[in-house]
Structures are given as C-alpha cells and as structure tokens.
Amino acid sequence: MKRIIAAMVVCSLLAHPVFAVSRKKVAYVGGTIESLNRYKKEFEGELDLTSEKMLVLKVKDRTVEVPYGQVTALEYQNSTEFRVGRASAASGLAILTLFNPITALFFIPVLLTARQVGKKKRKRHYLTVIYKDAEDKSQAMVLELGKNIQQETRAVVTARSGKEIKVIMEEPDGD
C-alpha cells in the first residue's frame, strides 16, 4: 500500500501542463465565444490573415470571423514559464521509493537541486481581441500565438483594425 501511495505522490509531482501551441499555429485559450467554450480546453487552430476585412480563426470544426472594423480593443501579453528538468531525478526517486522508502529520503535534496540544473525557459504569447458581434454585443477571445507568427499577427491586426495594442507587462517573479 505504501508503494502505491508513494508512486501516486511522485506522479502528481511530475504532472504539469505540457500543452504548448506549435510555432506556426494559434490556440483559442478562452473568451466569450460559446461555440468554442464548450470544449472545456484550449486547442490549436489556424489564423487566416489574408482577408483585408476580417480576422478569421479556424479551430476544430468552427470558424470565427471578426470584422476588423468591429474590433474595440487589443491586448498583448507574453509570459515566461520555467520548465524544470526534474524528470530524471524524480524517476530515480520513484524507483527508490518503491523498493526502499527510507533510502529515498536521502535523495530528496538531489530532487530539489535538480531545479537549478535543468531549468528551461518557455515564452508564451497571448493576444486578446475584444470586438462587437453582429448583434452589437461585446465579445472577447484570448489567443495563444505561436512563436513564429506572433509578431506578424500583431502587426497585421494593428494595421487593419486601426487600434493600438495595449501591451501588458508581466511581473518579474524573482526567479
């Protein structure tokens, strides 16, 4: 029983969100679009910027068209996340815990210091588009932009909508 509990604890330590949008894709993260909110998770799609009049988001089996003239506000935020390379140390700790729980206690400092050794940075880019729909209702969608398309997307949306993007700076976390 102790081995099962120990394995569950180690697995919960390793569990973290691994979803990251592809470099040339976009992900609908959230907003007020009910047809997309029913999926309960973020998912990848494509952003079509070829139209001069509309911003077209294609995700799953849905297409959302936002006329540039109806855009009321734009916000951009990037966030830096640190992915910690604890997997190898945690795997070793899990195996030790299954066979000898007391020996594993000596390796906990190794697991804690592995954070400094295996630190990797990942930057995420978020664009929030606030607009009026056909019924003159205010709508919003938060998009995670891929690394390779974020700069072009911001430039095109700014130029065609005539709205300046409000840049929200992230607070440094001291790490």
C-alpha positions in Angstrom: 0.0 0.0 0.0 2.9 2.4 0.9 4.4 1.8 -2.5 1.2 2.7 -4.3 0.8 5.9 -2.3 4.5 6.8 -2.9 4.1 6.2 -6.7 1.0 8.4 -6.7 2.7 11.2 -4.9 5.7 11.1 -7.3 3.4 11.0 -10.3 1.5 14.1 -9.0 4.8 15.9 -8.6 5.6 15.2 -12.2 2.2 16.2 -13.6 2.2 19.6 -15.1 0.6 21.1 -18.2 2.6 20.2 -21.3 0.4 21.8 -23.9 2.2 24.5 -25.9 1.0 25.8 -29.2 3.0 24.9 -32.3 5.3 27.6 -33.7 3.1 28.5 -36.7 -0.3 27.8 -35.1 -2.7 29.6 -32.8 -4.7 28.2 -29.8 -8.0 29.5 -28.6 -7.4 29.7 -24.8 -10.7 31.3 -23.7 -13.2 34.1 -24.2 -16.9 34.6 -24.7 -17.4 32.6 -27.8 -19.9 29.9 -26.6 -19.4 27.6 -29.5 -15.7 27.3 -28.7 -16.1 27.3 -24.9 -18.0 24.1 -24.9 -14.8 22.1 -25.5 -13.5 22.9 -22.0 -9.9 23.1 -23.0 -7.6 25.0 -25.3 -6.9 23.7 -28.7 -4.9 24.5 -31.8 -6.2 26.1 -35.0 -5.2 28.5 -37.7 -5.4 32.2 -38.0 -6.2 33.4 -41.5 -4.8 36.9 -42.0 -5.2 37.1 -45.8 -8.6 38.9 -45.8 -8.4 42.7 -45.7 -11.7 43.0 -43.9 -11.9 40.0 -41.5 -9.8 38.2 -38.9 -10.6 34.5 -39.5 -10.0 31.9 -36.8 -10.4 28.3 -37.8 -10.4 25.8 -34.9 -11.8 22.3 -34.8 -15.0 22.4 -36.9 -15.7 26.1 -36.2 -14.8 29.3 -38.0 -15.0 32.6 -36.2 -14.9 35.7 -38.3 -14.2 39.1 -36.7 -14.5 42.2 -38.9 -11.6 44.5 -38.3 -13.9 47.4 -38.1 -15.7 45.9 -35.1 -12.5 45.4 -33.0 -12.8 47.7 -30.0 -9.5 46.8 -28.1 -6.4 44.7 -28.5 -4.2 43.4 -25.7 -0.9 41.5 -25.9 0.9 39.8 -23.1 3.8 37.4 -23.0 4.6 35.1 -20.1 7.8 33.4 -19.4 7.5 29.9 -17.8 10.3 27.9 -16.5 10.1 24.2 -17.2 12.0 22.3 -14.6 14.1 19.4 -15.6 13.2 17.2 -12.6 12.0 14.1 -14.6 15.2 12.1 -14.4 15.7 12.8 -10.7 12.1 12.2 -9.9 12.1 8.9 -11.8 15.0 7.7 -9.8 13.3 8.8 -6.6 10.2 6.9 -7.6 12.0 3.7 -8.2 13.9 4.0 -4.9 10.7 4.8 -3.0 9.0 1.6 -4.3 11.9 -0.6 -3.1 13.1 1.3 0.0 11.3 4.3 1.2 14.0 5.3 3.8 16.8 5.4 1.1 14.7 7.7 -1.0 14.6 10.3 1.8 18.4 10.8 1.3 17.8 11.8 -2.3 15.2 14.5 -1.8 17.9 17.2 -1.8 19.0 15.9 -5.2 15.5 16.4 -6.5 15.3 19.9 -5.1 18.6 21.0 -6.6 17.7 19.5 -9.9 15.5 22.5 -10.4 18.6 24.7 -10.8 20.4 22.3 -13.1 17.5 21.6 -15.5 15.8 25.0 -15.8 14.5 25.8 -19.3 12.6 28.9 -20.3 9.5 28.9 -22.5 7.8 32.1 -23.6 4.1 32.2 -24.5 2.4 35.0 -26.4 -1.2 35.9 -25.8 -3.4 38.2 -27.9 -6.8 39.3 -26.6 -9.2 40.6 -29.2 -12.3 42.5 -27.9 -14.9 43.2 -30.5 -18.6 43.8 -31.2 -20.5 40.9 -32.8 -23.4 41.1 -35.3 -25.9 41.7 -32.5 -23.7 44.6 -31.2 -22.8 42.5 -28.1 -19.2 42.8 -26.8 -17.2 39.6 -27.3 -13.6 38.6 -26.4 -11.2 35.9 -27.4 -7.9 35.1 -25.9 -5.5 33.5 -28.4 -2.1 32.0 -27.7 0.1 32.8 -30.7 2.9 30.5 -31.9 6.4 31.8 -31.7 6.9 32.2 -35.5 3.6 34.1 -36.1 3.2 36.3 -33.1 5.0 39.3 -34.5 3.3 39.2 -37.9 -0.1 38.7 -36.4 0.2 41.7 -34.1 1.4 43.9 -36.9 -1.4 42.8 -39.3 -4.2 43.1 -36.7 -3.0 46.5 -35.6 -2.7 47.9 -39.1 -6.1 46.6 -40.3 -8.1 47.3 -37.2 -6.7 50.8 -36.6 -6.4 50.0 -32.9 -3.2 50.1 -30.9 -2.3 47.0 -28.9 -2.1 47.6 -25.2 0.9 45.7 -24.0 0.6 44.2 -20.6 3.9 43.6 -19.0 4.3 40.5 -16.8 5.6 41.0 -13.3 9.1 39.5 -12.7 8.8 36.6 -10.4 12.3 36.9 -9.0 13.4 33.6 -10.3 
